Amino acid sequence: MSSYAILVDGGFIKRKLGSARAPMTAENFEAFIDRLRAEPCLQGLRLHRIYFYDAVPFEGEAKKPLNGGKVNFGASPIVARSKRLHVDLVRVPYVALRMGELGFRGWQLKTMPLPEEQDTVEITATDLVPVIQQKGVDMRLGLDIAALTLKDQVKVIVLVAGDSDFVPAMKFARREGAQLFLAPLGHGIKEPMREHADLVLEIT
């Protein structure tokens, strides 16, 4: 029996299945996986594994400019929530976490309307937000696609994502003989993603 793997962009699916007020939970994720596995195109195939790509929360400290004091990112409720989610996800059958990392890159201004009738504005510490960048996640996803196809571990890859940066990995999978199914969860994808998917699954 042929096998398939589900590769999930964690940042993407957390935005699609959750919100700031009601973040995605492992239960939400498992319910989504159940719907996905019920798709007719996957019937008769054996699930190899579900890969969930995310980043370890940044828990460092940083001094905020403009006498804003020191910020302890590790004390944020978002960090605690992310760590809890990762613990819960590894308990979901067939799930394997692939973790990158988050790095602090300084501060930037919040998006705010600029006054039309003055040529200067006053900026305070409360107008600044941290710049946190994700590293290594997309690379791990691309490497797993290469490994799964080159080792002939699966015949079908189901990619849950909406970022066109994954197009080179999608093209690689198809060149190596795998079928690539894309699940964009209703996200407006760019034409290259649609072009290099064998099937776009209309599932939300």
Disulfide bonds with the S-S distance in Angstrom:
none
